[in-house]
Amino acid sequence: MLERLFKLRAHNTDVGTEVLAGATTFLTMAYIIFVNPAMLADAGMDKGAVFAATCIAAAIGSAVMGLYANYPIALAPGMGLNAYFTYGVVLGMGHSWQVALGAVFVSGCLFLILALTKVREAIINAIPHSLKLAISAGIGLFLGIIAMKNAGIITGHQATLVTLGNVAQPQAILAVAGFMVMVALDARKVPGAIMIAILGTTATGMALGVTPFGGIMSMPPSLAPTFLQMDVAAALNLGLIAIVFAFLFVDLFDNAGTLIGLAHRAGMLDEKGRLPRIGRALIADSTAAMASGVLGTSTTTSYIESAAGIKAGGRTGLTAVVVACCFLLALFLAPLASSIPAYATAPALLFVACLMARGLADIAWDDLTEAVPAVVTALAMPLTFSIAHGISFGFIAFVGIKVLAGRWRDVSPTAALLAVAFVLKYALLG
């Protein structure tokens, strides 16, 4: 049955290798079951319900990717998108988390429509390469400022906006130590380095009396507080269209980049550098995004951490199915997840931020019409606490600078239309 479903022999692999690859991928991305509930709890959501939603959404997305697209790529609620959900839409703009869930669901529906048509290719191709790099780096900077805030390393200041926090407090010291251990473990190629550091930091905090111990295992928490709580009607309001499109754009571009990058690493691209069955992969992603809104979590997306499983030999969808099973088993770790404090997950946010910021290195710095819009995009995200504003500013700057510099031929019609739409949005809606 497994041979028929996943064509193991054709991909030069076997069940044992695929199971090992799936376990490896899960260990590298399991930190999300601790980080995501803590982050969405800041938006007022029930932490236990978000934990359950995170595990189930990850299981659904990974299973669909494995069974339908037959790729060794796992999915879970995305870093950056969860930050935008909490700190951008809910705390920053003042919308309820129910409205934010509605926006996640609507963006998933739009993603599915794009995945079923050729429009997705037009949109992906319309984004200048420099802006694609800047969006990834900007999200990284956004995560970085959230990480240092959660660790108590930086804090708000009336005159300077931000300033140094009380770095002598135990939480800040533990966060810094956890971050260093995390990076060192990853540099030593230790599987599950992020999760090990999170648990180690938490255990140290508990031993020192900084954090109470809440247990390890129990029956899964109720999903009821978040299940079907999305407010789709409010999300379709004209003033929230930019939020919906921010979720959509980031998910679409992040997925495209992740899928192509992982496929290249696994040698799955065809002779023209294209990914076979990319439509199926995007359908799996969009299905997971819609499930996120229904279950009660931020957008679920493909994980670059799947590279760990691919490196371990994973070549088929069986790897992703194994990851799905692991997430379902993780449902029984709710007490442990609820015991993880913000200072223990902050190192994971900062580490992911560092990895995402490397996109800035590939920008064409000798071409100011490319570099400047990229920098504007990357800076705007953390400074406005909004991925949507960063994308908007980037498009406006790119099109405006190119046209004024006499290089309007570098601007695609789709990019120009998007820039005009963003200008009108700010002019009419603020």
N, C-alpha and C positions, 0 to 999 in steps of 0.2 A: 504493500500500500504506500509506504513512504517513497519507494523508488518511483512509483507511478505519479505521486503528487509532486515530488521535488526533483525528479530526474538526477539522482545523486551520482550515478556512474558517469553521466554525460558531463557533469561538473567536476569529475575527478575527486570525489569526496565520499565519506561514509557517515553512518549514523553517529558513531562515537566522536568523530571530529566535529560534526555539527553540534552535538550536545555540549561538548567542551567549549566551542566557540560561543554558543548561546549563553552559557554560564559566565564566560569571560566578559561578554558585552554587558550582561546584567550587573555584574560587580562594578563595572566602570561607570554605570549610569544610575545605580540604585540610590545615590545621594538625593535624587529628585524626590523620593518618597519622604525625605526629611525636610528638604528645603521648600518645596512647593506649599505644603500645608502651613508652614510657618509664615511664608510670605503672604498667602491669601488670607490668613487669619488677620493680618493687619488691615485688610479691607472689610473686616467685620464678619467673615464667613466662619462657619463652624469648622474647627480644625480637624476633628475626627471625620466629618463627612468629606472634607476636601482630601484627606488622606485616602479614604476609600475610593473617591472619584479619580484621584491620581493613579492609583494602582489599576483600577478597572479600565480607565481610558487608555493607559499604556498597554494593557493586555489586549484590548480590542484593536488598537492601531497596529501593534506588532503582529498580531495574529492575521489581520487582513493583509498586511504587507507580505507576510510569509506565505499564506495560502493562495492569495489572489495574484500577487506580483512575482512571487518566488524570488525575493531578494533577501539577503542576510542583513537587513537594515531594521533596527528597532526604533520604536517611537515612544514618546512620553511628553507630558506638558513641557513646553519649551522655555528655557531660560531667556530672559529678555522680554518675552511675551507675557510671562507672569508678572514681571516687574512693571511693565506698561499697564497691565490689568489693574494692579493694586495702586501703584504710586502715580500713574498717569491718569487713568480714567476715573477711579473711585476717589482716591485722596486728593489728586491734583485738580480734577475737573468737577468733583462733587457729585458724580452720578452714583447710584446705588450699585451694589455688586450684582443685583438681578439684571439691571440694564447692561452691565458689562458682559454678563453671561449671554444675554440676548445678542450682543454684538459679536461675540465669539461664534454663536450658532449661525447667524446670518452670514458672517464671513466664510464659514465652512461651506454653507450652501453655495455661495458665489464661487468659492474655490472648486467645488464639484462641477459647476457649470463650465468653468474655464478648463477644467481637466478633461471634459467631454468634447471640447471644441478646440479649434486652432487659435483661439484668442489668447490662450496662455502663452503660446510661443511669441505672439506679437508683443505682449506686455513684457515678457522677460527680455526680449531683444531690444525693447525700447529703453530699458534702463542702461544708462552709460556704465561702462565697466568701472570707472572711477567711483561712481555713486554706489554700485554694488559693494565694492570694497569698503567704502565709507560707512554704509549702513551697518555692516557687520561690526566694524570697529567702534562706531558710535554706540551701538547696543552694549558693546563691551565696556565702554567708558561709563555708560548709564548704570550697568551692574556694579562697576567699581565704586561709584559714589554711594550706592545703596549699601554695599558691603561694608565700607568704612563707617557709614552712619550706624548700621546695625551693631557693629563691633564697639561703638562708642569712641572711635578714633577721631571722627569729626563730628561737629555739632553745629546747629544754627547760630547765627550772630546777626543782630539787628543792623550793624554798620557794614560788615564785610560779607554778609550772606552766610558764609561758612567759616569755621575756625577750628583749631585743634581742640579735641575733647579731653576728657580726663584719662590720659593714657596710663595712669598709675593704677587704675581700678582693675580688679582681677579679671573682669570680662574682657577688657581690651588686651591685657597681657596674654590671656589664654587664646584669644583670637589670633594674635600675632604669632604665637608659638605654633598654633595649629596650622596656620598658613605656611610657615616655613617647613614644617614636617610634611605637609601635603605635597609641596613642590619637590622636596627632596625624595620622597617616596616615588613620585611620578618619574623623576629623573633617573631613578634606579630601576625603572620599568616594573614596579610592584603592581600587580593587578588589584584594582579596587582602591587605589591610593586615596582618592577623594573620600570614599566612605570610611576607610580606616581612620583617616585624620579627623573626620567629623565625630566618629564614635570615640576616638581617643581623647579629643578635646572635651567632649561631654563627660566621659568617665572621670577625667581629671577634675573637671568642675564639680562633679558630684563628690569626689573624694575630699575636696577642699571645702565642701559645704556651700559652694556657690549656687549649685543647682540641685533641686530635689530629684530623687529617683522615683519614676512612675511605673516601673515594671517593664517586662520585655514582650510577653505574648498574651493574647486574649482573643476572644471571638471578634471578628471584624466589626468596626463601628457602623452605626446606621448611616445610610446615604440620604435619608429623608430630608434633613435640613437644606440640602442643595439640589436634590433631584427634581428636575422639571420646574425649577424656580426661575428660569430665564424669562426676561421681559422682552419678547421679540418686538412687540408693538412699539415700545419706547425706543428700541434700537433702530427702528426704521424711520425715526423722526429725522427731518432734514438736517437738524443741527448735529446729529450724531453720525452722519454719513462718513465724515473724515475719520472717526474712530473705527468704524467698520472697515474702511479701506486700509487703515493702518494695520489692523490685525491681518487683513487679507494680503497686503503687499509684503509685509515682513514674513508671513508664513510661506507665501509663494516663492519669494526670492531665496529665503533661507533653505527651503526644501529643494529648490532647483540646484543651488550651490552644493548642498550636502549630498544629494543623490549623485550628481556628476562627480564630485570629489571622491566619494566612497567607491563608485563604480570604476573610476580611473585607478584607484589604489588596488582594487580587486581584479583588474584586467577584464572588466565586463563591457567596456565600450567597444563599438564596432569600428570598422576601418575608417569611418568618417568622424570618429570621435563622439558619436551619438549613443545614448543609452537606450537599448532595446526595451520595449514595454514601459517606457517612461510614463505613458498615459495611465497604465495600471498602477504604477507607483504613486502618481499624483492623486488618483482616485482613492487609494488607500489612505493617503494623508488627509484628503478632504473629508473622508468618512470619519476619521479619528477626530478631526476638528469639530465636526457637528456633534459627535458623541460627547466631546468635552463640554459643550454648552448644555446638553441634556443632563449629563451627570453632575456637573457643578465644579468645573475647574477651568483654568486658562487653556489656551489652544495647545493641542497635542501635535507634535511635529517630529520629523525624522531627526535622529541623534547622530552627531558626528562621532560619538563614542563607539558607534558600531564598528569603527575602524579597528578597535581592539579585537573584536570577534573575527573580523576578516583576517587580521594578522594571525590569529590562532587557527586559521584554516576554514572558516565559515564561507561557504560559497552559494548556499541555497536558502530558500525560505524556511527550512527547518530550523536554522539558527534563530530566526525571528520568532518562530513558534515556541521555542524553548524559553526565550526571553519573556514571552507572554505568560507562560506557565509560572515562571519565577515571580512575576509581578502579582499573580493571583495568590501564590503562597505568601507573599509579603503582606497581604491583607491582615494576617494574624499578628503583625508586629506593631499594631497601633499604639500600645502603651509606650513602646520605645520611641516611636516617632513623636509622640506628644511630649516626651521628656527632653527632646533635643532643643536647646536654647538658641536664640538668634546669634549669639556670639560664636556658636559652634558651626553654624551654617554660613556665617559671613566669610570665612576663608574659602569656601567652595565658590561663592559668588565672585570673590576677588580673583581666584585662580582662573575661572572661566573668562572673566573680564580680560585678564592678561593674554589668554589664548586668542580671544576674538580681536584684540587690538592689533595683532600682527598684520591684519589686512592693510594697514596704513603703509607698510613697507613696500607694497606693490603698486602704489599710486605713482603716476608719471609726474614726479615733482618738477621736472624741467618744463612742463607745460602748465602755465598758471591757469589756463581756462579749464583744465581738468583738476588740478590740485586744489585750487581755492574753493570751488563748490564742494569738493570732498571734505575739506577741513570744516567748512560751514556746517555740513551735514553731521559730521562726527561731534562737533562741539555743541551744536544745538540740542542734541538728544539729552545729555546729562544736565545742561544748564537750563533747559525748559522743562526738564523731567518728563519728556514726551518723545517717544519714537516717531509719532505722527508729525509733530512739528519739525523734527529733524529731516524727515523725508521731504516734507513740503518745502522747507527752506532750501534744501539741496537742489530740488528740481527748478525752483524759481531762480536760484543763483546760476545754475548750469546754463539754462536757456538764455537768461538775460545777458550773462557774460559772453557766451558764444555769439549771440546776435550782435552785440555792441562791438565785439572784436572782429566782426566781419567774417565769422566762421559759422554762419547759419547752416551751411551744408552738413555740419557735424550733428545737427539737431534733427532727430526723427520726428515725423508728424505726431506720433503718439506722445513723445516726450513734451512737445510743444503744447499739445492739448492738456496734458496733465498739469503743466506749469500754469497755464491760463486758469484752469479749474481751481488750483490752489490759491492763486491771486484773488479770484472772485470770492472764494470761501472766506479769506481773511477780510476782504473789503466789505462783504455783505453780512457775515456772521461773526467776525472777530476771531 
